Protein backbone atom coordinates (compact mmCIF):
# COMPACT_ATOMS: atom_id res chain seq x y z
CA UNK A 1 0.00 0.00 0.00
CA UNK A 2 1.14 3.51 -0.74
CA UNK A 3 2.74 4.95 2.44
CA UNK A 4 1.09 8.32 1.86
CA UNK A 5 -2.36 6.70 1.76
CA UNK A 6 -1.55 4.71 4.90
CA UNK A 7 -0.46 7.90 6.73
CA UNK A 8 -3.62 9.74 5.62
CA UNK A 9 -5.88 6.93 6.81
CA UNK A 10 -4.18 6.92 10.20
CA UNK A 11 -4.35 10.73 10.48
CA UNK A 12 -8.04 10.70 9.66
CA UNK A 13 -8.70 7.92 12.18
CA UNK A 14 -6.89 9.91 14.88
CA UNK A 15 -8.71 13.14 14.05
CA UNK A 16 -12.13 11.46 14.09
CA UNK A 17 -11.33 9.78 17.43
CA UNK A 18 -9.86 12.93 19.03
CA UNK A 19 -13.25 14.49 19.78
CA UNK A 20 -15.84 11.78 20.44
CA UNK A 21 -18.48 14.40 21.32
CA UNK A 22 -18.31 16.17 17.96
CA UNK A 23 -20.76 15.70 15.11
CA UNK A 24 -19.95 12.47 13.34
CA UNK A 25 -18.93 13.31 9.79
CA UNK A 26 -17.13 10.09 9.14
CA UNK A 27 -16.15 6.77 10.58
CA UNK A 28 -13.20 4.56 9.75
CA UNK A 29 -13.25 1.04 11.09
CA UNK A 30 -10.13 -0.49 12.52
CA UNK A 31 -8.11 -2.67 10.20
CA UNK A 32 -8.36 -6.43 10.13
CA UNK A 33 -4.89 -7.94 10.67
CA UNK A 34 -5.90 -11.17 8.93
CA UNK A 35 -8.73 -10.62 6.43
CA UNK A 36 -10.24 -13.89 5.22
CA UNK A 37 -9.52 -13.39 1.55
CA UNK A 38 -7.96 -15.83 -0.86
CA UNK A 39 -5.27 -14.39 -3.11
CA UNK A 40 -3.61 -17.21 -5.01
CA UNK A 41 -1.91 -14.96 -7.58
CA UNK A 42 -0.95 -12.05 -5.33
CA UNK A 43 -3.10 -9.60 -7.29
CA UNK A 44 -4.98 -8.47 -4.18
CA UNK A 45 -1.90 -7.66 -2.10
CA UNK A 46 -2.57 -3.90 -1.98
CA UNK A 47 -6.26 -4.45 -1.23
CA UNK A 48 -5.36 -6.80 1.62
CA UNK A 49 -2.96 -4.15 2.97
CA UNK A 50 -5.79 -1.62 2.77
CA UNK A 51 -8.09 -3.95 4.74
CA UNK A 52 -5.38 -4.32 7.36
CA UNK A 53 -5.44 -0.53 7.85
CA UNK A 54 -9.13 0.20 7.29
CA UNK A 55 -11.79 -2.50 7.04
CA UNK A 56 -14.78 -0.36 6.19
CA UNK A 57 -15.56 3.35 6.39
CA UNK A 58 -18.31 5.93 6.06
CA UNK A 59 -17.10 9.22 4.62
CA UNK A 60 -20.02 11.38 3.60
CA UNK A 61 -21.62 9.84 0.53
CA UNK A 62 -18.86 7.25 0.19
CA UNK A 63 -19.29 3.99 2.07
CA UNK A 64 -16.64 1.28 2.15
CA UNK A 65 -18.25 -1.91 3.39
CA UNK A 66 -16.57 -4.12 5.94
CA UNK A 67 -15.04 -7.01 4.04
CA UNK A 68 -17.19 -9.57 5.89
CA UNK A 69 -20.31 -7.59 4.94
CA UNK A 70 -19.20 -7.43 1.34
CA UNK A 71 -18.73 -11.19 1.28
CA UNK A 72 -22.24 -11.61 2.65
CA UNK A 73 -23.79 -9.60 -0.22
CA UNK A 74 -21.34 -10.65 -2.93
CA UNK A 75 -23.90 -13.05 -4.44
CA UNK A 76 -25.60 -9.96 -5.92
CA UNK A 77 -22.41 -9.06 -7.81
CA UNK A 78 -21.59 -12.51 -9.20
CA UNK A 79 -23.64 -12.21 -12.43
CA UNK A 80 -22.04 -8.83 -13.16
CA UNK A 81 -18.54 -10.21 -12.49
CA UNK A 82 -19.17 -13.24 -14.69
CA UNK A 83 -20.25 -10.97 -17.55
CA UNK A 84 -17.05 -8.95 -17.10
CA UNK A 85 -14.93 -12.13 -17.20
CA UNK A 86 -16.56 -13.18 -20.47
CA UNK A 87 -15.96 -9.71 -21.85
CA UNK A 88 -19.55 -9.28 -22.93
CA UNK A 89 -20.07 -5.93 -21.17
The first five atom37 places (N, CA, C, CB, O) and aatype in JSON, in Angstrom:
{
  "aatype": [20, 20, 20, 20, 20, 20, 20, 20, 20, 20, 20, 20, 20, 20, 20, 20, 20, 20, 20, 20, 20, 20, 20, 20, 20, 20, 20, 20, 20, 20, 20, 20, 20, 20, 20, 20, 20, 20, 20, 20, 20, 20, 20, 20, 20, 20, 20, 20, 20, 20, 20, 20, 20, 20, 20, 20, 20, 20, 20, 20, 20, 20, 20, 20, 20, 20, 20, 20, 20, 20, 20, 20, 20, 20, 20, 20, 20, 20, 20, 20, 20, 20, 20, 20, 20, 20, 20, 20, 20],
  "atom_mask": [
    [1, 1, 1, 1, 1],
    [1, 1, 1, 1, 1],
    [1, 1, 1, 1, 1],
    [1, 1, 1, 1, 1],
    [1, 1, 1, 1, 1],
    [1, 1, 1, 1, 1],
    [1, 1, 1, 1, 1],
    [1, 1, 1, 1, 1],
    [1, 1, 1, 1, 1],
    [1, 1, 1, 1, 1],
    [1, 1, 1, 1, 1],
    [1, 1, 1, 1, 1],
    [1, 1, 1, 1, 1],
    [1, 1, 1, 1, 1],
    [1, 1, 1, 1, 1],
    [1, 1, 1, 1, 1],
    [1, 1, 1, 1, 1],
    [1, 1, 1, 1, 1],
    [1, 1, 1, 1, 1],
    [1, 1, 1, 1, 1],
    [1, 1, 1, 1, 1],
    [1, 1, 1, 1, 1],
    [1, 1, 1, 1, 1],
    [1, 1, 1, 1, 1],
    [1, 1, 1, 1, 1],
    [1, 1, 1, 1, 1],
    [1, 1, 1, 1, 1],
    [1, 1, 1, 1, 1],
    [1, 1, 1, 1, 1],
    [1, 1, 1, 1, 1],
    [1, 1, 1, 1, 1],
    [1, 1, 1, 1, 1],
    [1, 1, 1, 1, 1],
    [1, 1, 1, 1, 1],
    [1, 1, 1, 1, 1],
    [1, 1, 1, 1, 1],
    [1, 1, 1, 1, 1],
    [1, 1, 1, 1, 1],
    [1, 1, 1, 1, 1],
    [1, 1, 1, 1, 1],
    [1, 1, 1, 1, 1],
    [1, 1, 1, 1, 1],
    [1, 1, 1, 1, 1],
    [1, 1, 1, 1, 1],
    [1, 1, 1, 1, 1],
    [1, 1, 1, 1, 1],
    [1, 1, 1, 1, 1],
    [1, 1, 1, 1, 1],
    [1, 1, 1, 1, 1],
    [1, 1, 1, 1, 1],
    [1, 1, 1, 1, 1],
    [1, 1, 1, 1, 1],
    [1, 1, 1, 1, 1],
    [1, 1, 1, 1, 1],
    [1, 1, 1, 1, 1],
    [1, 1, 1, 1, 1],
    [1, 1, 1, 1, 1],
    [1, 1, 1, 1, 1],
    [1, 1, 1, 1, 1],
    [1, 1, 1, 1, 1],
    [1, 1, 1, 1, 1],
    [1, 1, 1, 1, 1],
    [1, 1, 1, 1, 1],
    [1, 1, 1, 1, 1],
    [1, 1, 1, 1, 1],
    [1, 1, 1, 1, 1],
    [1, 1, 1, 1, 1],
    [1, 1, 1, 1, 1],
    [1, 1, 1, 1, 1],
    [1, 1, 1, 1, 1],
    [1, 1, 1, 1, 1],
    [1, 1, 1, 1, 1],
    [1, 1, 1, 1, 1],
    [1, 1, 1, 1, 1],
    [1, 1, 1, 1, 1],
    [1, 1, 1, 1, 1],
    [1, 1, 1, 1, 1],
    [1, 1, 1, 1, 1],
    [1, 1, 1, 1, 1],
    [1, 1, 1, 1, 1],
    [1, 1, 1, 1, 1],
    [1, 1, 1, 1, 1],
    [1, 1, 1, 1, 1],
    [1, 1, 1, 1, 1],
    [1, 1, 1, 1, 1],
    [1, 1, 1, 1, 1],
    [1, 1, 1, 1, 1],
    [1, 1, 1, 1, 1],
    [1, 1, 1, 1, 1]
  ],
  "atom_positions": [
    [[0.84, -1.17, 0.0], [0.0, 0.0, 0.0], [0.89, 1.24, 0.0], [-0.96, -0.01, 1.21], [1.96, 1.25, 0.61]],
    [[0.45, 2.24, -0.68], [1.14, 3.51, -0.74], [1.28, 4.08, 0.68], [0.39, 4.49, -1.67], [0.29, 4.2, 1.4]],
    [[2.5, 4.43, 1.08], [2.74, 4.95, 2.44], [1.98, 6.24, 2.7], [4.23, 5.17, 2.65], [1.54, 6.47, 3.82]],
    [[1.83, 7.07, 1.69], [1.09, 8.32, 1.86], [-0.38, 8.03, 2.18], [1.21, 9.19, 0.59], [-0.96, 8.67, 3.05]],
    [[-0.97, 7.08, 1.49], [-2.36, 6.7, 1.76], [-2.49, 6.13, 3.17], [-2.85, 5.67, 0.73], [-3.44, 6.44, 3.89]],
    [[-1.54, 5.3, 3.55], [-1.55, 4.71, 4.9], [-1.48, 5.81, 5.97], [-0.37, 3.72, 5.07], [-2.22, 5.77, 6.95]],
    [[-0.59, 6.78, 5.78], [-0.46, 7.9, 6.73], [-1.77, 8.7, 6.8], [0.71, 8.83, 6.32], [-2.21, 9.08, 7.89]],
    [[-2.38, 8.96, 5.65], [-3.62, 9.74, 5.62], [-4.76, 9.01, 6.31], [-4.0, 10.07, 4.19], [-5.56, 9.63, 7.01]],
    [[-4.85, 7.72, 6.13], [-5.88, 6.93, 6.81], [-5.69, 7.02, 8.31], [-5.83, 5.45, 6.35], [-6.64, 7.24, 9.06]],
    [[-4.45, 6.86, 8.76], [-4.18, 6.92, 10.2], [-4.41, 8.31, 10.78], [-2.75, 6.49, 10.47], [-4.89, 8.43, 11.91]],
    [[-4.08, 9.37, 10.02], [-4.35, 10.73, 10.48], [-5.85, 10.96, 10.61], [-3.74, 11.75, 9.51], [-6.31, 11.53, 11.6]],
    [[-6.6, 10.52, 9.62], [-8.04, 10.7, 9.66], [-8.67, 9.92, 10.8], [-8.66, 10.29, 8.33], [-9.58, 10.43, 11.46]],
    [[-8.21, 8.71, 11.04], [-8.7, 7.92, 12.18], [-8.46, 8.68, 13.49], [-8.0, 6.53, 12.24], [-9.35, 8.79, 14.33]],
    [[-7.25, 9.2, 13.65], [-6.89, 9.91, 14.88], [-7.73, 11.17, 15.04], [-5.4, 10.28, 14.88], [-8.19, 11.47, 16.15]],
    [[-7.93, 11.91, 13.97], [-8.71, 13.14, 14.05], [-10.17, 12.83, 14.4], [-8.63, 13.92, 12.72], [-10.76, 13.53, 15.22]],
    [[-10.75, 11.82, 13.79], [-12.13, 11.46, 14.09], [-12.28, 10.99, 15.54], [-12.62, 10.38, 13.13], [-13.31, 11.24, 16.17]],
    [[-11.27, 10.3, 16.06], [-11.33, 9.78, 17.43], [-10.98, 10.83, 18.47], [-10.39, 8.6, 17.57], [-11.28, 10.65, 19.65]],
    [[-10.34, 11.94, 18.07], [-9.86, 12.93, 19.03], [-10.98, 13.68, 19.75], [-8.99, 13.92, 18.32], [-10.78, 14.15, 20.87]],
    [[-12.14, 13.78, 19.14], [-13.25, 14.49, 19.78], [-14.51, 13.65, 19.65], [-13.45, 15.9, 19.15], [-15.31, 13.87, 18.74]],
    [[-14.7, 12.69, 20.55], [-15.84, 11.78, 20.44], [-17.19, 12.47, 20.61], [-15.72, 10.7, 21.46], [-18.22, 11.88, 20.26]],
    [[-17.22, 13.69, 21.13], [-18.48, 14.4, 21.32], [-18.86, 15.28, 20.12], [-18.39, 15.26, 22.55], [-19.92, 15.9, 20.12]],
    [[-18.02, 15.32, 19.11], [-18.31, 16.17, 17.96], [-19.34, 15.49, 17.05], [-17.02, 16.47, 17.16], [-19.68, 14.32, 17.23]],
    [[-19.83, 16.25, 16.09], [-20.76, 15.7, 15.11], [-20.01, 14.67, 14.27], [-21.39, 16.83, 14.21], [-18.9, 14.94, 13.8]],
    [[-20.6, 13.52, 14.1], [-19.95, 12.47, 13.34], [-20.06, 12.75, 11.85], [-20.56, 11.09, 13.69], [-21.15, 12.7, 11.28]],
    [[-18.94, 13.06, 11.22], [-18.93, 13.31, 9.79], [-18.29, 12.15, 9.03], [-18.19, 14.61, 9.48], [-18.3, 12.12, 7.8]],
    [[-17.76, 11.24, 9.76], [-17.13, 10.09, 9.14], [-16.77, 9.06, 10.18], [-15.89, 10.52, 8.37], [-16.7, 9.34, 11.37]],
    [[-16.55, 7.87, 9.7], [-16.15, 6.77, 10.58], [-15.24, 5.84, 9.79], [-17.39, 6.0, 11.15], [-15.56, 5.46, 8.67]],
    [[-14.13, 5.5, 10.38], [-13.2, 4.56, 9.75], [-13.03, 3.4, 10.71], [-11.82, 5.23, 9.42], [-12.58, 3.57, 11.84]],
    [[-13.39, 2.23, 10.25], [-13.25, 1.04, 11.09], [-11.79, 0.66, 11.23], [-14.06, -0.13, 10.51], [-10.97, 0.95, 10.36]],
    [[-11.48, 0.01, 12.32], [-10.13, -0.49, 12.52], [-9.81, -1.51, 11.45], [-9.96, -1.11, 13.93], [-10.71, -2.13, 10.88]],
    [[-8.54, -1.68, 11.18], [-8.11, -2.67, 10.2], [-8.28, -4.09, 10.73], [-6.67, -2.44, 9.81], [-8.42, -4.31, 11.93]],
    [[-8.26, -5.01, 9.82], [-8.36, -6.43, 10.13], [-6.98, -7.04, 9.86], [-9.49, -7.14, 9.28], [-6.59, -7.15, 8.7]],
    [[-6.25, -7.45, 10.89], [-4.89, -7.94, 10.67], [-4.82, -9.18, 9.79], [-4.24, -8.24, 12.0], [-3.8, -9.43, 9.14]],
    [[-5.89, -9.96, 9.76], [-5.9, -11.17, 8.93], [-7.24, -11.31, 8.2], [-5.63, -12.43, 9.8], [-8.05, -12.16, 8.56]],
    [[-7.46, -10.5, 7.17], [-8.73, -10.62, 6.43], [-8.83, -11.99, 5.76], [-8.85, -9.5, 5.38], [-7.85, -12.5, 5.22]],
    [[-10.02, -12.56, 5.81], [-10.24, -13.89, 5.22], [-10.5, -13.72, 3.73], [-11.43, -14.63, 5.91], [-11.64, -13.73, 3.27]],
    [[-9.42, -13.57, 2.99], [-9.52, -13.39, 1.55], [-8.47, -14.26, 0.88], [-9.34, -11.89, 1.15], [-7.31, -14.29, 1.31]],
    [[-8.87, -14.95, -0.14], [-7.96, -15.83, -0.86], [-7.31, -15.07, -2.01], [-8.69, -17.1, -1.38], [-8.01, -14.45, -2.82]],
    [[-6.01, -15.11, -2.07], [-5.27, -14.39, -3.11], [-4.17, -15.3, -3.65], [-4.66, -13.06, -2.54], [-3.0, -15.14, -3.31]],
    [[-4.56, -16.22, -4.49], [-3.61, -17.21, -5.01], [-2.52, -16.6, -5.89], [-4.36, -18.26, -5.79], [-1.38, -17.07, -5.89]],
    [[-2.86, -15.54, -6.63], [-1.91, -14.96, -7.58], [-1.22, -13.7, -7.08], [-2.61, -14.66, -8.86], [-0.37, -13.14, -7.78]],
    [[-1.57, -13.26, -5.88], [-0.95, -12.05, -5.33], [-1.49, -10.75, -5.9], [0.5, -12.11, -5.55], [-0.92, -9.69, -5.65]],
    [[-2.58, -10.81, -6.67], [-3.1, -9.6, -7.29], [-3.86, -8.71, -6.31], [-4.0, -9.96, -8.44], [-4.12, -7.54, -6.61]],
    [[-4.22, -9.24, -5.16], [-4.98, -8.47, -4.18], [-4.11, -7.97, -3.03], [-6.11, -9.32, -3.63], [-4.64, -7.54, -2.0]],
    [[-2.81, -8.02, -3.18], [-1.9, -7.66, -2.1], [-2.17, -6.26, -1.56], [-0.45, -7.76, -2.58], [-2.23, -6.07, -0.35]],
    [[-2.34, -5.27, -2.44], [-2.57, -3.9, -1.98], [-3.94, -3.77, -1.33], [-2.45, -2.92, -3.15], [-4.08, -3.02, -0.36]],
    [[-4.94, -4.48, -1.84], [-6.26, -4.45, -1.23], [-6.22, -5.07, 0.16], [-7.29, -5.18, -2.11], [-6.85, -4.56, 1.09]],
    [[-5.5, -6.15, 0.31], [-5.36, -6.8, 1.62], [-4.66, -5.85, 2.59], [-4.56, -8.13, 1.49], [-5.05, -5.76, 3.76]],
    [[-3.64, -5.14, 2.13], [-2.96, -4.15, 2.97], [-3.93, -3.04, 3.38], [-1.75, -3.56, 2.25], [-3.89, -2.57, 4.51]],
    [[-4.79, -2.63, 2.45], [-5.79, -1.62, 2.77], [-6.74, -2.13, 3.86], [-6.59, -1.22, 1.52], [-7.05, -1.4, 4.8]],
    [[-7.2, -3.37, 3.73], [-8.09, -3.95, 4.74], [-7.41, -4.04, 6.1], [-8.55, -5.33, 4.29], [-8.07, -3.92, 7.13]],
    [[-6.1, -4.25, 6.1], [-5.38, -4.32, 7.36], [-5.33, -2.95, 8.05], [-3.97, -4.84, 7.13], [-5.2, -2.89, 9.28]],
    [[-5.43, -1.88, 7.29], [-5.44, -0.53, 7.85], [-6.85, -0.02, 8.13], [-4.73, 0.43, 6.91], [-7.1, 0.67, 9.11]],
    [[-7.78, -0.37, 7.24], [-9.13, 0.2, 7.29], [-10.1, -0.81, 6.69], [-9.2, 1.56, 6.53], [-10.17, -0.95, 5.47]],
    [[-10.83, -1.51, 7.54], [-11.79, -2.5, 7.04], [-13.2, -1.93, 7.13], [-11.69, -3.85, 7.85], [-14.0, -2.31, 7.99]],
    [[-13.48, -1.0, 6.24], [-14.78, -0.36, 6.19], [-14.73, 1.07, 6.66], [-15.77, -1.13, 7.01], [-13.99, 1.41, 7.58]],
    [[-15.53, 1.94, 6.01], [-15.56, 3.35, 6.39], [-16.82, 4.0, 5.85], [-14.3, 4.08, 5.86], [-17.4, 3.57, 4.86]],
    [[-17.23, 5.06, 6.54], [-18.31, 5.93, 6.06], [-17.73, 7.33, 6.0], [-19.6, 5.87, 6.98], [-17.33, 7.89, 7.02]],
    [[-17.68, 7.89, 4.81], [-17.1, 9.22, 4.62], [-18.04, 10.04, 3.75], [-15.67, 9.13, 3.97], [-17.86, 10.13, 2.54]],
    [[-19.03, 10.64, 4.37], [-20.02, 11.38, 3.6], [-20.84, 10.44, 2.74], [-19.35, 12.45, 2.74], [-21.45, 9.5, 3.25]],
    [[-20.86, 10.69, 1.44], [-21.62, 9.84, 0.53], [-20.9, 8.55, 0.17], [-21.93, 10.6, -0.73], [-21.5, 7.65, -0.41]],
    [[-19.65, 8.45, 0.51], [-18.86, 7.25, 0.19], [-18.9, 6.27, 1.35], [-17.41, 7.62, -0.15], [-18.62, 6.63, 2.49]],
    [[-19.25, 5.03, 1.05], [-19.29, 3.99, 2.07], [-18.42, 2.83, 1.59], [-20.75, 3.52, 2.36], [-18.63, 2.29, 0.51]],
    [[-17.46, 2.46, 2.41], [-16.64, 1.28, 2.15], [-17.12, 0.2, 3.1], [-15.1, 1.58, 2.33], [-16.98, 0.33, 4.32]],
    [[-17.69, -0.86, 2.55], [-18.25, -1.91, 3.39], [-17.15, -2.71, 4.08], [-19.13, -2.84, 2.56], [-16.06, -2.91, 3.53]],
    [[-17.44, -3.16, 5.29], [-16.57, -4.12, 5.94], [-16.43, -5.32, 5.01], [-17.11, -4.54, 7.34], [-17.39, -5.71, 4.36]],
    [[-15.26, -5.9, 4.95], [-15.04, -7.01, 4.04], [-16.01, -8.16, 4.31], [-13.6, -7.5, 4.15], [-16.52, -8.77, 3.37]],
    [[-16.27, -8.47, 5.59], [-17.19, -9.57, 5.89], [-18.6, -9.25, 5.4], [-17.21, -9.87, 7.4], [-19.32, -10.15, 4.97]],
    [[-19.01, -7.99, 5.47], [-20.31, -7.59, 4.94], [-20.35, -7.73, 3.43], [-20.65, -6.15, 5.35], [-21.33, -8.2, 2.86]],
    [[-19.27, -7.33, 2.79], [-19.2, -7.43, 1.34], [-19.31, -8.88, 0.9], [-17.9, -6.81, 0.81], [-20.01, -9.19, -0.07]],
    [[-18.63, -9.76, 1.62], [-18.73, -11.19, 1.28], [-20.15, -11.69, 1.42], [-17.8, -12.01, 2.17], [-20.6, -12.53, 0.64]],
    [[-20.87, -11.17, 2.42], [-22.24, -11.61, 2.65], [-23.18, -11.2, 1.52], [-22.76, -11.06, 3.96], [-24.14, -11.91, 1.23]],
    [[-22.91, -10.05, 0.86], [-23.79, -9.6, -0.22], [-23.19, -9.84, -1.6], [-24.1, -8.14, -0.04], [-23.77, -9.44, -2.61]],
    [[-22.04, -10.49, -1.66], [-21.34, -10.65, -2.93], [-22.13, -11.46, -3.95], [-20.02, -11.3, -2.71], [-21.88, -11.35, -5.15]],
    [[-23.1, -12.27, -3.5], [-23.9, -13.05, -4.44], [-24.61, -12.13, -5.43], [-24.91, -13.92, -3.69], [-24.9, -12.54, -6.55]],
    [[-24.91, -10.9, -5.03], [-25.6, -9.96, -5.92], [-24.68, -9.51, -7.05], [-26.11, -8.75, -5.15], [-25.15, -9.14, -8.12]],
    [[-23.37, -9.53, -6.83], [-22.41, -9.06, -7.81], [-21.93, -10.16, -8.75], [-21.23, -8.46, -7.12], [-21.37, -9.86, -9.81]],
    [[-22.14, -11.42, -8.39], [-21.59, -12.51, -9.2], [-22.0, -12.46, -10.66], [-22.02, -13.82, -8.62], [-21.13, -12.6, -11.52]],
    [[-23.29, -12.26, -11.0], [-23.64, -12.21, -12.43], [-22.89, -11.11, -13.17], [-25.14, -12.0, -12.59], [-22.45, -11.31, -14.3]],
    [[-22.75, -9.94, -12.53], [-22.04, -8.83, -13.16], [-20.56, -9.19, -13.38], [-22.15, -7.57, -12.29], [-20.0, -8.92, -14.44]],
    [[-19.94, -9.82, -12.36], [-18.54, -10.21, -12.49], [-18.35, -11.26, -13.57], [-18.02, -10.73, -11.17], [-17.38, -11.2, -14.32]],
    [[-19.27, -12.21, -13.66], [-19.17, -13.24, -14.69], [-19.26, -12.64, -16.08], [-20.26, -14.3, -14.49], [-18.54, -13.06, -16.99]],
    [[-20.14, -11.66, -16.27], [-20.25, -10.97, -17.55], [-18.94, -10.27, -17.89], [-21.41, -9.95, -17.53], [-18.49, -10.3, -19.03]],
    [[-18.33, -9.64, -16.88], [-17.05, -8.95, -17.1], [-15.97, -9.96, -17.53], [-16.6, -8.19, -15.81], [-15.18, -9.68, -18.43]],
    [[-15.93, -11.12, -16.87], [-14.93, -12.13, -17.2], [-15.08, -12.59, -18.64], [-15.03, -13.32, -16.25], [-14.08, -12.82, -19.33]],
    [[-16.32, -12.73, -19.09], [-16.56, -13.18, -20.47], [-16.34, -12.07, -21.47], [-17.99, -13.72, -20.62], [-16.28, -12.31, -22.67]],
    [[-16.22, -10.84, -20.98], [-15.96, -9.71, -21.85], [-17.18, -9.26, -22.64], [-14.85, -10.04, -22.78], [-17.04, -8.58, -23.66]],
    [[-18.35, -9.63, -22.18], [-19.55, -9.28, -22.93], [-20.13, -7.93, -22.56], [-20.58, -10.32, -22.74], [-21.08, -7.47, -23.19]],
    [[-19.58, -7.28, -21.53], [-20.07, -5.93, -21.17], [-19.04, -4.88, -21.47], [-20.44, -5.86, -19.69], [-19.28, -3.7, -21.23]]
  ]
}
